[in-house]
Amino acid sequence: MIQTNSGLRSLVQSLRPITSSLSEIAAYSCYTSQAASALQQVSRPNSYSEDEYAKVDWDNLGFGITPVDYMYTMKCSSDGKFEQGQLAPYGNVDLSPSAAVLNYGQGLYEGTKAYRTEDGRLLLFRLDQNATRMKMGADRLCMACPSSYQFIDAVKQTALANKRWVTVLPLFLLCC
């Protein structure tokens, strides 16, 4: 019983910096112009109209890889700090043979949902909570993690760049 209480106490103490970072996330609410300007700096692999959708059968989507137009890459230095990332056309990633993800299976993935409204705007579902979960997961795995600002900015840039792959918000979600 004593071990359980001390384990719970250390868990609560480890969560305190994360909850204080929520106010940090709230300070970063305007990324759209930054993401749009970053997108303008990347050349489009193909010319698509603003309202064009990718040819995807949304009703029969299965598990597997569906390459999109762009990806976002960010490098981490040896001191655990992440550099400013950038959009790039979708493609292969250079990876060191000594990368922890290859040698120890140590990796972290935090997915998020994006929807397009009828008027073409993109909605990102609870992005601040995704940033917090990413930080918590990285802390648990003793991994470096991009800041909440960097995570949110990267997701917004990637969603805008791949807008044609984002489906229209389902009607049942609009009602809730």
C-alpha positions as a printed NumPy array, in Angstrom:
array([[  0.   ,   0.   ,   0.   ],
       [  2.836,   2.392,   0.754],
       [  4.362,   1.718,  -2.653],
       [  1.036,   2.446,  -4.354],
       [  0.686,   5.787,  -2.559],
       [  4.241,   6.832,  -3.364],
       [  3.746,   5.755,  -6.994],
       [  0.539,   7.764,  -7.197],
       [  2.252,  10.749,  -5.57 ],
       [  5.108,  10.67 ,  -8.106],
       [  2.61 ,  10.363, -10.976],
       [  0.677,  13.421,  -9.742],
       [  3.916,  15.368,  -9.321],
       [  5.039,  14.435, -12.821],
       [  1.739,  15.708, -14.246],
       [  2.034,  19.169, -12.65 ],
       [  4.385,  20.582, -15.309],
       [  2.063,  19.236, -18.008],
       [ -1.031,  20.908, -16.589],
       [  0.843,  24.181, -16.277],
       [  1.789,  23.866, -19.948],
       [ -1.916,  24.063, -20.861],
       [ -1.814,  27.802, -20.212],
       [  1.261,  27.9  , -22.463],
       [ -0.771,  26.213, -25.214],
       [ -3.547,  28.778, -24.848],
       [ -1.018,  31.518, -25.591],
       [ -0.459,  30.067, -29.069],
       [ -3.874,  30.389, -30.632],
       [ -3.039,  32.128, -33.942],
       [ -1.003,  29.919, -36.229],
       [ -2.996,  30.102, -39.429],
       [ -1.024,  32.951, -40.996],
       [  2.297,  31.334, -40.043],
       [  1.195,  28.007, -41.483],
       [ -0.087,  29.647, -44.656],
       [  3.159,  31.555, -45.18 ],
       [  5.173,  28.369, -44.648],
       [  2.999,  26.625, -47.224],
       [  3.642,  29.394, -49.751],
       [  7.386,  28.736, -49.43 ],
       [  6.992,  25.076, -50.459],
       [  6.454,  24.327, -54.113],
       [  3.408,  22.206, -54.895],
       [  4.185,  18.865, -56.524],
       [  1.029,  19.235, -58.665],
       [ -1.321,  22.085, -59.418],
       [ -4.625,  21.612, -57.626],
       [ -7.463,  24.048, -57.32 ],
       [ -8.313,  25.343, -53.856],
       [-11.566,  23.379, -53.68 ],
       [-10.365,  20.127, -55.26 ],
       [-10.519,  16.908, -53.262],
       [ -8.172,  13.933, -53.501],
       [ -9.726,  10.87 , -55.087],
       [-10.359,   8.783, -51.97 ],
       [-13.215,   6.355, -51.329],
       [-13.995,   7.61 , -47.798],
       [-16.691,   4.974, -47.278],
       [-14.259,   2.09 , -47.803],
       [-11.137,   3.371, -46.158],
       [ -9.059,   0.579, -44.682],
       [ -5.785,   0.329, -42.852],
       [ -2.683,   0.97 , -44.88 ],
       [ -0.637,   3.744, -46.364],
       [ -2.256,   6.543, -48.319],
       [  0.533,   8.929, -49.307],
       [ -0.491,  12.591, -49.243],
       [  1.117,  15.59 , -50.937],
       [  3.249,  16.928, -48.073],
       [  4.928,  15.862, -44.86 ],
       [  6.524,  17.843, -42.061],
       [ 10.009,  17.112, -40.778],
       [ 11.759,  18.449, -37.704],
       [ 15.196,  17.529, -36.386],
       [ 16.239,  17.153, -32.77 ],
       [ 19.745,  18.092, -31.661],
       [ 21.793,  15.983, -29.253],
       [ 20.747,  18.255, -26.368],
       [ 17.066,  17.411, -26.924],
       [ 16.039,  20.702, -28.558],
       [ 14.015,  20.621, -31.752],
       [ 14.898,  22.881, -34.658],
       [ 12.272,  24.73 , -36.683],
       [ 10.677,  22.124, -38.93 ],
       [  9.592,  22.43 , -42.517],
       [  7.095,  21.131, -45.039],
       [  8.432,  18.976, -47.83 ],
       [  6.853,  16.953, -50.62 ],
       [  5.896,  13.483, -49.355],
       [  8.815,  11.08 , -49.689],
       [ 11.373,   8.984, -47.89 ],
       [ 12.973,  10.09 , -44.634],
       [ 16.703,   9.853, -43.927],
       [ 17.184,   7.833, -40.772],
       [ 20.379,   6.914, -38.976],
       [ 20.958,   3.165, -38.522],
       [ 21.515,   3.936, -34.833],
       [ 18.119,   5.616, -34.384],
       [ 16.342,   4.509, -31.196],
       [ 13.187,   3.71 , -33.146],
       [ 15.117,   1.055, -35.091],
       [ 17.28 ,  -0.328, -32.309],
       [ 14.893,  -0.23 , -29.366],
       [ 11.492,   0.113, -30.985],
       [ 11.195,   3.435, -29.176],
       [  8.845,   5.756, -30.972],
       [  5.823,   7.921, -30.307],
       [  2.831,   8.678, -32.5  ],
       [  0.061,  11.127, -31.7  ],
       [ -2.728,  11.2  , -34.256],
       [ -5.268,  13.959, -34.655],
       [ -8.415,  14.533, -36.677],
       [ -8.979,  17.224, -39.268],
       [-12.263,  18.014, -41.001],
       [-13.233,  20.47 , -43.693],
       [-16.379,  22.559, -43.226],
       [-18.851,  23.171, -46.048],
       [-17.265,  26.584, -46.651],
       [-13.771,  25.03 , -46.987],
       [-12.277,  25.898, -43.598],
       [-10.254,  23.243, -41.761],
       [-11.12 ,  22.172, -38.24 ],
       [ -8.527,  20.398, -36.105],
       [-10.032,  18.384, -33.281],
       [ -8.656,  19.192, -29.783],
       [ -5.148,  19.928, -30.982],
       [ -4.077,  21.298, -27.604],
       [ -4.935,  17.956, -25.987],
       [ -2.914,  16.105, -28.63 ],
       [  0.079,  18.312, -27.806],
       [ -0.328,  17.518, -24.101],
       [ -0.586,  13.765, -24.78 ],
       [  2.526,  13.938, -26.97 ],
       [  4.428,  15.582, -24.112],
       [  3.175,  13.02 , -21.589],
       [  4.083,  10.103, -23.864],
       [  7.553,  11.493, -24.554],
       [  8.135,  12.02 , -20.833],
       [  7.097,   8.423, -20.095],
       [  9.483,   7.115, -22.732],
       [ 12.295,   9.484, -21.663],
       [ 12.298,  11.012, -25.127],
       [ 12.822,  14.575, -26.251],
       [  9.622,  16.266, -27.39 ],
       [  8.907,  19.326, -29.497],
       [  7.299,  22.191, -27.613],
       [  3.524,  22.499, -27.689],
       [  3.97 ,  25.481, -29.974],
       [  6.122,  23.459, -32.396],
       [  3.713,  20.498, -32.363],
       [  0.623,  22.638, -32.999],
       [  2.366,  24.679, -35.689],
       [  3.569,  21.494, -37.449],
       [  0.102,  19.927, -37.445],
       [ -1.524,  23.115, -38.741],
       [  1.028,  23.516, -41.528],
       [  0.657,  19.872, -42.545],
       [ -3.153,  20.006, -42.508],
       [ -3.21 ,  23.17 , -44.653],
       [ -0.706,  21.713, -47.104],
       [ -2.76 ,  18.522, -47.456],
       [ -6.15 ,  20.24 , -47.442],
       [ -7.386,  18.329, -50.484],
       [ -7.057,  15.085, -48.495],
       [ -9.256,  16.339, -45.652],
       [-12.871,  15.194, -45.774],
       [-15.922,  17.353, -45.134],
       [-17.15 ,  17.264, -41.549],
       [-19.79 ,  14.533, -41.203],
       [-23.299,  15.809, -40.521],
       [-23.643,  13.856, -37.261],
       [-20.654,  15.756, -35.832],
       [-22.198,  19.097, -36.714],
       [-25.27 ,  18.288, -34.611],
       [-23.445,  17.554, -31.374]])
